[in-house]
Amino acid sequence: MNEKVQYWLDIADYDLETARAMLKTKRYLYVGFMCHQVIEKGLKACYAFAKNEIPPYTHNLIQLAEKSGMIHKLAEQQLNFIDTLQPFNIEARYPSYKEKVLKILDDKKCKRILNDTEELYQWIKKQLLTG
């Protein structure tokens, strides 16, 4: 795997560990945010792999899936999960949204989000290895 791809995967791995730490400390807003970051960076690794160039500066997961060519490989369930993650990037950053998001996030939901993130991220890495 080339350096550009490995760079994105290394950061995604770090973000995944951070998401786990946020769950342990019950910082639920940041579990969602970090899970979004994991998938974003995984998709940016796919883009770097497919295009051999720097990924676009965007946080839009669907757009990254499209531009990297992964959109056609993703199952409907995976696309639905990406739709679930998408708001956590923006809503975790702005105070007016934090209260709304915190009302829907609890330990059970965050465990499910983290588990689904781990599964999707492992699937993304497998796609990179099988090319």
Contacts in CASP RR format, 6 or more apart in sequence:
PFRMAT RR
TARGET T0000
AUTHOR 0000-0000-0000
METHOD contacts of the structure
MODEL  1
MNEKVQYWLDIADYDLETARAMLKTKRYLYVGFMCHQVIEKGLKACYAFA
KNEIPPYTHNLIQLAEKSGMIHKLAEQQLNFIDTLQPFNIEARYPSYKEK
VLKILDDKKCKRILNDTEELYQWIKKQLLTG
1 9 0 8 1.000
1 49 0 8 1.000
1 128 0 8 1.000
1 129 0 8 1.000
2 48 0 8 1.000
2 49 0 8 1.000
2 52 0 8 1.000
4 48 0 8 1.000
4 49 0 8 1.000
4 52 0 8 1.000
4 54 0 8 1.000
5 45 0 8 1.000
5 48 0 8 1.000
5 49 0 8 1.000
5 128 0 8 1.000
6 45 0 8 1.000
7 45 0 8 1.000
7 48 0 8 1.000
8 41 0 8 1.000
8 42 0 8 1.000
8 44 0 8 1.000
8 45 0 8 1.000
8 48 0 8 1.000
8 55 0 8 1.000
9 41 0 8 1.000
9 42 0 8 1.000
9 45 0 8 1.000
9 125 0 8 1.000
9 128 0 8 1.000
11 41 0 8 1.000
12 37 0 8 1.000
12 38 0 8 1.000
12 39 0 8 1.000
12 41 0 8 1.000
12 42 0 8 1.000
12 45 0 8 1.000
12 121 0 8 1.000
15 34 0 8 1.000
15 37 0 8 1.000
15 38 0 8 1.000
15 41 0 8 1.000
16 34 0 8 1.000
16 38 0 8 1.000
16 117 0 8 1.000
16 118 0 8 1.000
16 121 0 8 1.000
18 30 0 8 1.000
18 34 0 8 1.000
19 30 0 8 1.000
19 31 0 8 1.000
19 32 0 8 1.000
19 34 0 8 1.000
19 35 0 8 1.000
19 37 0 8 1.000
19 38 0 8 1.000
19 114 0 8 1.000
19 117 0 8 1.000
20 114 0 8 1.000
22 28 0 8 1.000
22 30 0 8 1.000
22 31 0 8 1.000
22 34 0 8 1.000
23 31 0 8 1.000
23 107 0 8 1.000
23 110 0 8 1.000
23 111 0 8 1.000
23 114 0 8 1.000
26 107 0 8 1.000
28 102 0 8 1.000
28 105 0 8 1.000
28 106 0 8 1.000
28 107 0 8 1.000
28 109 0 8 1.000
28 110 0 8 1.000
29 92 0 8 1.000
29 98 0 8 1.000
29 101 0 8 1.000
29 102 0 8 1.000
29 105 0 8 1.000
30 92 0 8 1.000
31 105 0 8 1.000
31 110 0 8 1.000
31 113 0 8 1.000
31 114 0 8 1.000
32 85 0 8 1.000
32 88 0 8 1.000
32 92 0 8 1.000
32 105 0 8 1.000
32 110 0 8 1.000
32 113 0 8 1.000
33 88 0 8 1.000
33 89 0 8 1.000
33 92 0 8 1.000
33 93 0 8 1.000
35 85 0 8 1.000
35 88 0 8 1.000
35 113 0 8 1.000
35 114 0 8 1.000
35 117 0 8 1.000
36 59 0 8 1.000
36 61 0 8 1.000
36 85 0 8 1.000
36 86 0 8 1.000
36 88 0 8 1.000
36 89 0 8 1.000
36 92 0 8 1.000
37 89 0 8 1.000
38 117 0 8 1.000
38 121 0 8 1.000
39 61 0 8 1.000
39 82 0 8 1.000
39 85 0 8 1.000
39 117 0 8 1.000
39 120 0 8 1.000
39 121 0 8 1.000
39 124 0 8 1.000
40 59 0 8 1.000
40 61 0 8 1.000
40 64 0 8 1.000
40 89 0 8 1.000
42 121 0 8 1.000
42 124 0 8 1.000
42 125 0 8 1.000
43 55 0 8 1.000
43 61 0 8 1.000
43 64 0 8 1.000
43 65 0 8 1.000
43 68 0 8 1.000
43 70 0 8 1.000
43 124 0 8 1.000
44 55 0 8 1.000
44 64 0 8 1.000
44 68 0 8 1.000
45 124 0 8 1.000
45 128 0 8 1.000
46 64 0 8 1.000
46 68 0 8 1.000
46 69 0 8 1.000
46 70 0 8 1.000
46 124 0 8 1.000
46 127 0 8 1.000
46 128 0 8 1.000
47 53 0 8 1.000
47 55 0 8 1.000
47 56 0 8 1.000
47 64 0 8 1.000
47 67 0 8 1.000
47 68 0 8 1.000
48 54 0 8 1.000
48 55 0 8 1.000
49 68 0 8 1.000
49 128 0 8 1.000
49 131 0 8 1.000
50 68 0 8 1.000
50 69 0 8 1.000
51 67 0 8 1.000
51 68 0 8 1.000
55 64 0 8 1.000
55 67 0 8 1.000
55 68 0 8 1.000
56 63 0 8 1.000
56 64 0 8 1.000
56 67 0 8 1.000
58 64 0 8 1.000
59 89 0 8 1.000
59 90 0 8 1.000
60 86 0 8 1.000
61 82 0 8 1.000
61 85 0 8 1.000
61 86 0 8 1.000
62 71 0 8 1.000
62 79 0 8 1.000
62 82 0 8 1.000
62 83 0 8 1.000
62 86 0 8 1.000
64 70 0 8 1.000
65 71 0 8 1.000
65 74 0 8 1.000
65 79 0 8 1.000
65 82 0 8 1.000
70 124 0 8 1.000
70 127 0 8 1.000
71 79 0 8 1.000
73 127 0 8 1.000
74 82 0 8 1.000
78 120 0 8 1.000
78 123 0 8 1.000
81 116 0 8 1.000
81 120 0 8 1.000
82 120 0 8 1.000
84 113 0 8 1.000
84 116 0 8 1.000
85 113 0 8 1.000
85 117 0 8 1.000
87 101 0 8 1.000
88 101 0 8 1.000
90 97 0 8 1.000
91 97 0 8 1.000
91 98 0 8 1.000
91 100 0 8 1.000
91 101 0 8 1.000
92 98 0 8 1.000
92 101 0 8 1.000
END
